[in-house]
Amino acid sequence: MTTYRDPAAPLDARVRDLLSRMTLREKAGQLNQRMYGWDAYRRTPDGGYELTDALYAETDRFGGLGALYGLMRADAWSGVDHTNGPGAHDSAALAELVQRHVIRSSRLGIPALFVEEVPHGHMALGGTVLPVNLAVGATWDPELYERAAAHAAAELRARGGHLALVSALDIVRDPRWGRTEECFGEDPYLAARLTEALVRGMQGEPAEFFAADKAPVVLKHFAGQGATVGGRNSAESELGLRELHEIHLLAARAGVRARAAAVMAAYNEVDGMPCSGNRPLLTGLLREHWGFGGLVMADGLAVDRLARITGDKASAGALALNSGVDLSLWDEGFTHLEAAVERGLVEESVLDAAVARVLRLKFRLGLFERPYGGGELPSPEQGRTLSTDLARASVTLLRNSDRTLPIAPTVSRIAVLGPQSATAAHQLGDYTAPQRPGTGTGVLDGLRKLAPPGTDIRHARGCALTGDDLSGIPEAIAAAAASDLAVLVLGGSSARTPGTDFAANGAALSAVSEMTCGEGVDLAGLRLGAAQYVLLDAVVATGTPTVVVLLQGRPHVVPDTAAAVLTAWYPGPWGGDAIAEVLLGHAEPSGRLPVSVPRSAAQLPVHYNHKDTEYGGYVDESAEPLHSFGHGLSYTGFAYGPPSTDGHSVTVDVTNTGERQGRTVVQVYLRRLITPTWPRTLELFAFEGVDLVPGECRSVTLPLDRDRLAGTRTVEIRVAESARAALTAVPAVLDLRV
């Protein structure tokens, strides 16, 4: 038996042996991920699948296939839906059909990596859809997210997939960016904690080999993509090195320490060089300084973009490979690597190192022993429960005057209004596969299901998400005026529909129908559709107490005129159930803002962790956000005692001062006083969710990461329920010189 075929041989020895047997053409083939997976198959009249000539041509080109993207992807861009794509119970059979052909096409029997989008659940027909990352950030609950990520990994592997592409590293600095929903928030520490949870959940405990229900993760996007100029997708990022390290690299560093299998190089540039061609970033920092030994994948067509500076796609591929990219995505540039070596543009040793990383991942997945994967699907009910749990934990109460919420038992007539009130279709977020009719629950369905018997619930849509059609508003006004309470469900949508114009990399070129968010859908302002504001003003003007529920992929600007306001971001298919539970008081609103909510786009940026500079406000508007990072109300109250510290941890007493059980998020902020560089106003350093019954007092101790304090001499430690509250909280002063 050859060494690479021997499962008992050391992994590195297997990689070296296989690499030594490969031709230059075969090596180049392992680094190409040129093909769209949905072009590899088609449905047959009997309901099965057959392989396409396009797949045969692709495997013939390099005598095999390194990786295949999106075999199970379904959406408007791919054109895959329930009529022509693989579902939960036949995906594994399709994956086996493709893999058998790949192995037969390979002289050495090398299997392919099946790479799938798993941004908030596997983006495939019948996959569990989780709330988007911004909603996950609002939970401030890494343990819950870890369980949900583990479920997504198990679904992916049971269906025959291998490698999960997951957004985690982008930090919101300008919420006009359409991909804000893919971020965990504006704070690097919060993103780092959730990135660690993601890696643990999907990959399991660090080990040489992945378990059959665990999936290696590709963390997106490295690095600085959340700070593009003007909030425009793929634009440049004007970042100094200190800003890059303090804000945009912390989550990536946490993911590398958690032993993430791979990262994806972002589209944006860092210091004048796009990330996919940035050797100081991908090799100098990531590999040499951080010691990352995993895979680096380019974002879609990012390698070919480098031809703008190299002159042609062949030299663009050489630049990317020399910079540290191992695996391309749809690019032509990497198809020329064999010629690039022969022309002296790339040393074969550089090519070999990249191929070795690809092969190593395949061995770690056990693909040479178990190439066809598949297995028992995890329970769909478990997936629904986890999705609903995340949605419930993300609901954030922003305003609650006169204790309008929870809805009192005496409220017998409720008007459920607004363009988001009776549908689950716009709760899902971007990168979501088509759902079968009837999947999920909107807010109207949730309230009808959970409200006390005899409650009169009436409904009027009022207006659409976009546009200025006001014809439905009189019906909504009448319903509100005849009710004890109005629940007005407003927001946006990232739903892609057939007819959307797409760029070559799948980003939306133009928003269609009611699409107001998502990749390629950037806004100059942060306003909702014009008719939604007219509807809000009209309903509030009836005098009926009004609760605004926001379903959104970014913080929108909404007047603070309603009695109560809560946001659930994009909470997933069953978000309506979770929202209804919170409205009715069956569950506490435990979410906290992962991003500051601006008063208008004109005041951006409003993130809390800006530099501690004494600058003035605006003459015509406040410079402060409407709601600060970390903010979130409860149906009870909490009191915080003064913090104490031993230099390695912080301790604070927290008391539930209200009449209901509730959860608060203890947030530890640091303010650097004496430090070698100009400090930020505040920095989140630790947090912990604490659940307390009425009257209960608990002493909470949270660790301090001393590594992040290197070079700082004196700091203030402030513990509070939000960044804004931390500004006036009583501090504990820590002298790090003793």
N, C-alpha and C positions, 0 to 999 in steps of 0.2 A: 504493500500500500504506500502510495506517495505521501509525503509528510503533510501536505495541505489537505489531504483527504482523511487524515487520521485525527479523530476527535480527541484522542488522548494526548496529542502533541501540544506543546506550549503554543499559545496563540501567536506570539511573535514569530516563532519558527514556521508556523503554517503560512503566515503572511509572506515571509521572505521566500519560502519555497515556491508559492504560487507566483509571486512577482517575478522570480527568476525564470519562469517558464513562459512568460508572456511576451508577445511581439510588441513592437512600438505601436502598431495599429490597435492591438487589443488593449493596451494601456490607455491610449487616448480615448477609447470607447468607454472605459470605466468612469471617466470624468465628464461624460456628456449626459445631459438630461434634456435632450432636444425636443422630445415628442410630448404632445398633449395626450394624456391617457385616454380621453374619450374618443380619440381618433384611432385607437388600437383595436376597437371591437365594433360590432353592430349586432342588433337583434336579428334573429332568424324568424321566419313565419311561425315556427312551432314554439316560440317563446324562449329559445335558447340563445346562445351567442356564437359568433364566428369571428375569427381574426381578420384584420384588413390587410390589403396590400401595403398600406402605409407602414404597418408594424413589420411586415416582412422586409421591406426596404430598409427600415431603420436598423434592424438586427443584422442585415447583410452588410451594412456599411462598416461596422466595426467588429463583426464576428461575435455578436452578443449585444448586451444592453447594460449600461451602468446603472441607470435609474430611470424610472418612469413616473412622471408627475400626474396626479389627478385621475387615476384609473376610475375612481368612484365619485369624483367631483360631479355635482349636479347643480346647475343654476342657469340663469338666462344667458350668460356668456358661453358656457360650454354647450348649451342647447339640450342638456340632458334633463329629463323629467321622468315621471312615473310611467310614461308610455314607452320609453326606449332605454332606460338606465337600470343598473343593478340595484336591487333592494337589499334589505338586511339579510335575507335568507339565501340570496344567490350571488352575493359579492364574492364570497370565498371561492365559489366554483369558477367565476370569471377570472379571479386572480390566479387560480391554479392553471387555467387554460393558457393564460399569457405566460406564466412562469415556465410551464413545460416547454413552450416554444422557445423562450429565451435560452433555457439550458441546452436544448437541442442545437440551437444556433451557435453556441459557444464551444469552441474546440476543447476548452478546459472545464466545461460544465459550470460556468460561473453564473449564479442567479442574479436577478435584478433586485434593486431596492424599489419598493412601491412607496412613493412619497405622497402624503395626503395633507390637505388643509384641515387643521383641528383648532380653529381660532376660539370657538366657544362650543365645543362638541365637534364630532366628526362631520365634515361638510359632505354628507352623503344621504341618499334617500333612506328615510327611516331611522336616521341617527338621532340620538338624544341631543336636543338643542338646549344649551345652557345660556344664562344671561351673559351679555357682553362683558368685556373686561372692565369697562368703567363701572358697571354694576357690581362686579366682583370687588373692585376697589372700594366701593361704598360699604361693603360688608365689614371691612377691617377684620376679616376672619380667615387667616391662612389655613387653619385646620379643616374648616368646612370646604374650602376650595381644593385642598389636597385630596379629599375624598371624591369630589366631583371630577377632578383631573384623572384620578385612578380609574373611574368608571369610563371616561372617554377613551383612555388608553386600551382598556379591555375590549371595548367595542371595536376600535380600530384593528386590533390584532385578530379578533375573532372573525373579522370580515376579510382577512388576508392582507391588510396593510401593514406597513413597517415603521415608517418615519413620519413624525407628526410636526407639521409647521405651525408654530404657535406664537402669536404676538405677545410680547411681554416687556420688551426693553425700551419702548418709546415712552417718553415723558411729555405730558401735555404742557406746553408753554404758551400755545396760542390755540384756543378752542375753536377758532374758525376753521381749523384743519379738519377735513372730512373724516379722517381716521382717528379722531379723538376717542371714539367709542372703543377702539382697540387698545387703548392705554389703561393702565391701572390707576392713573391719576397724575397729579402735578408734582408729587413728592418722590424723590429717589429711594428713601428708606422704605416707604410703604410698598413701592414697586419691587424692591429687593426682597422683602419678606414674602410677597405673593409669588415672585419668580422662584424662590426656593421651594415654596409649597407646590408649585406647578411641576418642577423637576422631580421632587420626591414622589408626587402622586403618579406621574406618568411613567417614570423610569424605575421606581422602587428604590430600595437602599442601594448605594453604590456597590457594584459587583462587576466581575469580568464579563459575565454573560447576562443578557436580559431574560427575565422570566417570560413565559408564553403569553401572559396577559399584560405585559409592560411594553411601552413603546419609547424608543429614543426620541429626544426632543430636539428640534431646530428652533432656537430662540431668535425671534425677529424683533427689531432690526438693529444691527450693530453698525454705526452708533450715531446718535444725535438727530435722528429723523423727526423727533417731536418738536424741534426748534427751527423748522424751515421758515424762511423769510415770508411774512405776510400770511402764514398759515396755509401756504399753497403746496399741494402735493408734489413731492420730488424736487422742490426748489432747493437752493443752496441753504446751508446752515452757517451762519456767521458766528462761530464759536471760538473763544479763546480756549487754550488748553486747560486752564483752571476751571472754567465753566463746564467744559466737557467732562472733566474728571469728577467734579463735585456733584453734578446733576445727572449727566447722561450715561455715566459708566458704572454707577453703583449697582444697578440691577444686573447688568451684565457680569460684573465681578462676582455677585452673589450666585448667579447661575453657573458660572465656571467653577466656583468653589463647591457647589452642589453636584458637580460633575455632569453637567449637561453634555449630551453627545455632540451637539453641533450648534453653530450660530449662523445666521444669515447676514451677509454684508448688505447694508442699506443703500438706497439710491443716492442719498444726499452726499455732498462733499464735506470733508473735514480739512480745514486749512488749505483749500484750493484743489484738493484731489478727491474725486469720488471714492466712496468707501471700497468699492470692488477693485480699485486699483491703488489702494492706499497701503503701501508696505509698512510704513511706521505704525499704522493702526493694526493691521491684520497679523503681521509677523513680529514687529518690534514690541508692541504692547501685548497683544493677545497671546502669542505663542512664547516669545522669549521672556517677557517680564512676568506674565501671569502663569506661564507653564501650561497653557491649554494644549491638549494633545488630540482634540477632537476634530470634527469636520467643519470646514467653512464652505457654505453654499452662497452663491450669488443670488440676488433677487432677479425676478424675471426680466430678461433682456438687458440687464445692467452691464454685462460684459461687453455687449455690442455697442453700448453707448460710449464706451471708452475710445471707439474709433474716431470720435470727434477730436481727440487729442493725439492719437497715434497715427491716424491717416487711413487705416483699413482695419477690417475685423480680425484678420489673422494676427496682426501685431497687438490688437486689443486683447485677444485671448492670451497672448504671451505675457502682456503686462499684468493681467489679472492673475494668472498662474504664478508668475514671479512674485506678486504681491502677497499671495497667501490664499487665494481662492482654490478650493479643491474640486468643486462640483458646480457646473453651470446650470442655468435654468432657461431653456428655450433658445439659447444663444447660438449663433453661427460661429462665433469666435473660437470656441473650444473644439469645433469640428476640424480646425486647421492645426491642432497641436502636433500631430505627427510631422507635418511640414515645418512647423515652427522649430522643432528639435533639429530637424535636418538642416535648416537654414541658420542655426546657431542662435535663434532668438530665445530659446529656453534650453537649459542644461537638462539632460535626461535624468540626472539625479533629482532635480526639482520635480519633474514629472513623476518619478518613482515614489517620492515622498507623499505626493498627493494621492496617487493610486493606492499606496499602502494604507492610508487613512480610510479610504473607501472600502477596501477589502477587510480591514480590521473591523469595521462596523458590521459588515455582512457576517463575518465569523462570530462576532459577539451576539448577533441575532440568531445564530444557529441555522442560517439559511442553507448551508452545505449539507447539514444532516436532516433538516426539516424545511425544505424549500417551499412547501405549499401551504403552510400555516393553517389558518382557520381554527375553528373550535366552537365551544358553546358560547352563544351570545349572552352577555349579562342581562339580567331582568330589565325589561323596559319600564316596569313599575318602579324599580330602584332608580333608574335614570330620571323618571318624572319626579320622584320624591326629592332627589338631589337638586334638580333644576328648580323646583318650587322652593326648597329650603334656601337656596342662594337668592332667589328672587325676593323672598320674604325678608331675608337679612339685609337686602340692599335698599329697601324702601326707607327713604329719608324724609323726615318731617321737618320742613324749613320754617313754617310759620303756623301758629295755632292760637289765634286770639280768641278770647272768651271761651276757651276750652270747647271749641266747636267739635273737635275730635277727642276721643272716639265718638261715633254716632250714638246719641243717647237712646235708650229704649223707648222714650216718649216720641221719638221721631217716627211717624207712621207713613209719611208720604215723601218719597225721594225721587227727584228728577235726575236721571243720568244722561248727561248731555256731552256733546263735543264729537269731533271727527275721529277720536281714538276710542270712543266709549264702548263700541259694540263689535270690535274686531280684534283678533289676535295677530293679524297679518303684519301689522306695523310694530309689533313688540319684539321682533326677532333679531334685528340688526343685519349688517352686511355679512357676506360670506356665510349664507345660510341656504341649505338645499330647499327645494320646493316641498311644502307640506301638503299632506292630503287634506281635502276639504273636511272641516269639522275638527281638525287638530287644534288643541289649545282652548283657552278661555279668555275672553275680554273682561273688562271691568263690569260691564252690565251683567254678563253671565255669572260672574263671581258674586255680585251682590244679590242677584235673584236666588242663587243657590244657598247663600249663607245668612241672608237677612231673616229676622224673626217672621214666623208665619203671620200672614195678614198684612204685611208691609206693602203698601201701594208703590210700586216702582214703575215709573213711566219713562219713556225714552224719546229723545229727539237728537238727530245728528247735528243740526245747526249749520254746519259748513264743512267744507273739505279742508284737508291739511294745507293745501296751497291754493293760491288764487284769491279772488275778491268777490266771489259769488255770495251774496247775502240773502238769497231767497229762502233759505231754511231757518233763518234766525227768528222770525216771528213765532214759529212753532216751538222753538226752544224757550223763548221768553214766556210763552203761555204755560209751558210745562213747569218752568221754574216758579212762576208766580203762584201756581196752584199747589206748590209743595212746601214742606217744612224745611227741606234742605236740598241744595243743588250740588251734585258732584259733576264737575266740568273737566272732562278728560281731553287735554290738549297735547301738542308735541310735534314730532317729526317722524321721518321714516327713512330707512336705508334699504327698503325693499326694491330689488331689481326686478324688472318685468321684461318680458319679450318686447323688443322694440328699442331697448336701451342701446345707445351707441357706445361701443367699447373700444378702448385703446388696445394696442397689440399685447399689452401685459395684463389685460382684464380690468383695468380701472375704467370707471364710467367716464365717457367723454362729455356727456350731457345728461343732466338730470331729466328724467321723464316722469310723467304722472305726478305722484306725490313724494318722490325721492328728494330728501333734503339733507342727507348725510351719507357717509360711506366713502370708500376710496374713490378719489376723483371728484367728490362733491364738496368743494370748499366754499365757504361763504365770506363775503366781504363784511357783512354784518352778522348779528346773531339773533335776528328777529324771526318769529314764526310767520306763517302765512298771514297775509293782511286781514283776512276775514276772521281769523281766530281772535284777534284783538278786539274787533267789533263785537264778536260773540261774548267775550269775557266782560267787556264794559256793559253790554246789555243785560246779561244775567245778574251781575252784581247790582245793577241799577234797580232791579225788581225789589230789592230789600231782603230777599230770601238769603239766609246764610249760605255762602258758597265755598266749596272745597275744590281747589284746583289740583288735579293729578297730572303730572308731566311725564310723558313717555318720550324719551329723547336719547340721542347718541352723543350729545354735547350739551353744555349748559346754554340754554337760550335765555334771551332777555324777556322777562315777563313782569309786568307791573305788580307791585306788592299790594294789590287792592282787595284780594279775596280774604275771607276770614281765616282760611287754612290753605297751606300749599305743601304738597309733598311731591317728591320725584322718585321714580322707580327706574330711571334710565331705560334701556331696552331689557325688560326682565325675562324674556323668553316666552315660550308658548303658554305656559301656565301662570304668567304674571298676573292675570286677572284674579285668580284665586288668592294669590299672596296679597295683592293690594286690597281686596275686599276684606280679608282677615284683619288687616291693619286698620282700615276705615271703621270696621265694626267693633274693634277692640278685642277681637279674639287673639290677636298677636300684638306685641309692642313694636313701635317703629324704632328699630335698632340700628338703621344705617347712619353713616356719617359721611359728609361730603369728601370725596377724594380729590376734588378740584374746586377752586374758588369760583363763585358765581358772580360775573360782572354785572354792573348796572347798564352798561352799553359797550359795544365793541370799540367805541372811541377811546375808552380808558385803558385798553389792553396795553401791556400785560398787567394782570392783577394777582398773580401767584404770590403766596404769602412769604416765600423764602427768597425775597429779593435782597440786594445788598443793603446794609444798614446805613443808608445815606440820608441826610436831612434835606429832602427835596420837598417843594411845596405841592399843593394840590392844584386842581384846575379852578379857574374863576367861574366857569359855567357848570361844573358838575363835581361831585365828590370823586376823589381818587381811590376811595376804599371800595372793595367789592360789596355787593349786596349781602352775600352770605360768604363767610370765610371758610377756608379749608378746615376740615374736621368738624364743622358745625352739624348738628342734628339734634332735634328735640325729642323728648320722650313723653309718655303719659304720666310719668312720675317725676320726681326731682332728686338731684344728687348734690351732696356737699363734699368738697375736697379739703382736707386738712393741709397744713404746710408740709412741704416735702423735706426729707432728710436724706443724706447721702454719706456713704463711707468711702466714696471715690470709685467704687466698682459697681454700685447699684444705687437705685433710688427707691425710697419707701414713702408711701403716702396712705393716709387713712381716707376711705371713701364711704359715705353713708347715703343710704336711700332715705330721703326725707319726705317722700310722698306716700300715697296710699295704695300703690300698685307695685307688683314685682316688675323689675325692668333691668335693662342692660345699658351700662355706660361704657364708653371706650376711654380708658385712662391714657392720656397722651402726654408724653414727656418731651418737652422742647428744651433745647439749649441755646443760649445766647452767649457767644464768645466775647469776652471783655478784653483780654490781652492776648493777642495772636499775631503771627508774623505777616498776615495779609488781611486786607479789608474784609470784615466778617459780614455774614448775612444777619438779617434782623432776628430770625429764628430758624432752627433746624429741628425737624422731628428726629428724635433719637431712639425712642422706644414707645410701644403701645401694648395694651392688653384689654380685651373685653372682660367686663366684670358683671355678673348677674347677681342682683341683690333683691331680697324680699323687703317689704316695708319695714323701716326702722333698723335694718341690718347695717352694721359697720364692719368693714373688712380692711385689714392692712395689706396693701398690695406692694410687692417688691419687684422691680424691673431692672434688668442688667444694663450697664452702660458699656458700649463698645469703645474701649480705650484707644484702639487703633485709629478711630476716626478723630481722636483728639490730639493726635501727634502734632507737636509744635505749639499747641495752645497752652497758655500759662494759667489763665483764669477764666472760668465760665460761670454763668448763672443757669441754674436748673429750674425750669418752670413746669408745673403740672397742671393741666386744665382740660376742659372738654372740647376745646377748639383752639386754632391758632390765634384767633382774635382774643379769646379769653386769656390765653397765655401771656399776652402783652401786658396785662395788668395783674397777673397772678403774683402772689408773694414768692420770691425766688429763694433758693438755697444757693449759696456761693461756694464753688469748689476751686480751691487752689491746687493746681496740678503739679506745682513745684515741690510739694511735700508728700 
